[in-house]
Amino acid sequence: MKKVVASGVAAALLALNVAYVSAQPDEYKLGPGDVLSIGVWGYEDLKNEELIIRPDGKVAFPLAGELTAQGMTPGELTTALTAKLGNYVKDPNVTVNIAKFRTTRVYVLGEVNKPGMYELEKQHNLLDAVGMAGSYTKRAAKKEIFVIHKNNVDKPQKVNLLKLLKNGDISQNVALNEGDVVYLTSNGKITFATDVLPWITAIYQVDRLGNED
């Protein structure tokens, strides 16, 4: 009974904090893989409902040419497009909507209920990854979570999940990128170099071999 109650409380707490973080005023930042729907009122020939942001972070739009969309909010891209099109169209009324959010593949391992690879959509951060993996187990050391970024495997980022859950410390809700690994350690003593790094290295080796097929 205690185990069930503890798991229920943990799941509820995680859900509440996911909602809290998702409701923060920071707008969604566009990135490669996002699919945009862009229209200019009164100009059907300028409409594009499936404009994909390229890997270089740019989009090409008629008359406006190429713009760097990566890192912008939809509102900021709307402003940039309006300024560009204003050279050719009188008072352009531009709308930019996200037709489909990009997905980010991450691995969630260690003391979670459903370890594995997950695709995150829209929000790409620690809480979303842990939530997708069924939350943490009762053995998880919530003060010592490692986030291993694919481009910097030897220097893991240490995160204190308790600060995020109990104190609302948003700085602990680390942003995740394609191929990153979230590793929840156990309450027992653990050393990253000997206990965690071999797992991470093995995952990236398998992933690399898969991409070569």
C-alpha positions in Angstrom: 0.0 0.0 0.0 2.8 2.4 0.9 4.5 1.8 -2.5 1.2 2.5 -4.4 0.6 5.7 -2.4 4.2 6.9 -2.9 4.1 6.2 -6.6 0.7 8.0 -6.9 2.0 11.0 -5.1 5.2 11.1 -7.2 3.2 10.9 -10.4 0.7 13.6 -9.3 3.6 15.9 -8.3 5.3 15.4 -11.6 2.1 16.1 -13.5 1.5 19.3 -11.6 5.0 20.5 -12.3 4.9 19.6 -15.9 1.7 21.7 -16.2 3.4 24.5 -14.3 6.5 24.6 -16.5 4.5 24.3 -19.7 2.4 27.2 -18.6 5.4 29.5 -18.3 5.2 32.7 -20.4 8.3 31.8 -22.5 6.9 31.2 -26.0 7.9 28.2 -28.1 11.1 28.6 -30.0 11.1 27.4 -33.6 13.7 24.9 -34.8 14.6 22.5 -37.6 11.8 20.1 -38.4 8.9 22.3 -37.3 6.3 22.5 -40.0 4.8 26.0 -40.5 1.6 27.2 -42.1 2.1 30.7 -43.4 -0.4 33.0 -45.1 -0.8 36.6 -46.2 -4.3 37.8 -46.2 -5.6 38.6 -49.6 -2.7 36.9 -51.4 -3.5 33.2 -52.0 -0.4 32.8 -54.1 1.7 33.5 -51.0 0.1 30.8 -48.9 2.2 27.8 -47.8 0.7 25.3 -45.3 3.6 22.9 -45.1 6.8 24.9 -44.9 9.4 22.9 -43.1 12.3 24.6 -41.3 15.4 23.2 -42.8 18.3 21.6 -40.9 20.2 24.9 -41.2 17.3 26.6 -39.3 16.2 28.6 -42.4 13.0 28.9 -44.5 12.5 30.3 -47.9 9.3 32.3 -48.6 8.2 34.0 -51.9 9.3 37.6 -52.1 10.8 37.5 -48.6 13.6 35.2 -49.6 15.5 33.2 -46.9 15.0 33.9 -43.2 16.5 32.3 -40.2 13.6 30.9 -38.3 15.5 28.9 -35.7 15.4 30.4 -32.3 12.5 32.7 -33.1 9.0 32.5 -31.7 6.1 32.4 -34.3 5.4 36.0 -33.4 8.9 37.1 -34.1 8.9 35.2 -37.4 5.6 36.9 -38.3 7.2 40.3 -37.6 10.3 39.4 -39.7 8.2 38.2 -42.6 6.0 41.3 -42.5 9.0 43.6 -42.7 10.4 41.7 -45.7 7.1 41.5 -47.6 6.4 45.1 -46.9 8.9 45.9 -49.6 6.6 44.3 -52.2 3.1 44.2 -50.6 1.2 47.1 -49.1 0.5 46.6 -45.4 0.9 42.8 -45.5 -1.2 40.9 -42.9 0.9 37.8 -42.2 0.0 34.8 -40.1 2.4 32.1 -38.9 1.1 29.0 -37.3 2.8 25.7 -36.4 1.2 23.0 -38.4 3.3 20.3 -36.8 5.9 20.4 -33.9 9.3 18.9 -34.5 10.1 15.8 -32.4 13.3 15.2 -30.4 14.5 11.7 -29.7 16.0 11.2 -26.2 16.9 8.3 -24.1 15.6 8.0 -20.5 17.4 5.4 -18.5 18.1 4.2 -14.9 15.5 4.6 -12.1 12.4 5.2 -14.2 9.4 3.0 -14.6 9.7 2.6 -18.4 13.3 3.2 -19.5 13.8 3.6 -23.3 13.9 5.9 -26.2 11.2 8.6 -26.5 10.2 11.2 -29.0 9.3 14.5 -27.4 7.0 17.0 -29.2 6.7 20.7 -28.5 8.3 20.7 -25.1 11.8 19.2 -25.0 13.0 19.3 -21.4 13.8 17.0 -18.5 10.3 16.9 -16.9 8.7 15.9 -20.2 11.3 13.1 -20.7 10.8 11.7 -17.2 7.1 11.9 -17.5 7.2 10.0 -20.8 9.2 7.3 -19.1 6.5 6.8 -16.4 8.1 8.9 -13.7 10.9 8.0 -11.4 11.0 4.9 -9.1 11.1 5.0 -5.3 14.9 4.1 -5.6 15.7 7.2 -7.7 18.2 9.7 -6.2 16.3 12.8 -7.3 19.1 15.1 -6.2 21.5 13.4 -8.6 20.3 13.1 -12.2 22.6 13.2 -15.1 21.8 14.8 -18.4 24.3 13.6 -21.0 24.3 15.8 -24.2 25.3 13.9 -27.3 27.8 16.5 -28.3 29.5 16.4 -24.9 29.3 12.9 -23.5 32.3 13.2 -21.2 30.9 16.2 -19.3 27.4 15.3 -18.0 25.1 18.0 -16.6 24.1 17.2 -13.0 20.5 18.1 -12.2 18.6 18.3 -8.8 15.1 17.2 -9.6 13.9 18.0 -6.0 14.8 21.7 -6.5 12.5 21.7 -9.5 9.6 19.7 -8.0 9.6 21.3 -4.5 10.9 24.8 -5.1 9.9 25.4 -8.7 13.6 26.0 -9.7 13.0 26.1 -13.5 16.8 26.2 -14.1 16.8 22.5 -13.3 14.3 21.7 -16.1 17.1 21.2 -18.6 16.4 21.6 -22.3 17.1 18.4 -24.3 18.3 18.0 -27.8 18.3 15.2 -30.3 20.2 12.1 -28.9 20.6 13.4 -25.4 20.4 10.9 -22.5 18.7 11.4 -19.1 20.0 9.0 -16.5 18.3 8.7 -13.1 20.7 7.2 -10.6 19.7 5.0 -7.6 19.9 5.9 -3.9 23.1 3.8 -3.7 26.5 5.3 -4.3 27.2 5.6 -8.0 30.1 6.9 -10.1 29.4 8.4 -13.5 32.7 7.2 -15.1 32.3 3.6 -14.1 28.5 3.0 -13.7 26.9 5.4 -16.2 29.3 6.2 -19.0 29.7 2.6 -20.3 25.9 2.5 -20.8 25.9 5.8 -22.6 28.8 4.8 -24.9 27.1 1.6 -25.8 23.9 3.4 -26.7 25.6 5.8 -29.0 27.6 2.9 -30.6 24.3 1.1 -31.4 22.7 4.3 -32.6 25.7 5.0 -34.9 25.6 1.5 -36.4 21.9 1.8 -37.0 22.4 5.0 -38.9 25.0 3.4 -41.1 22.6 0.7 -42.3 
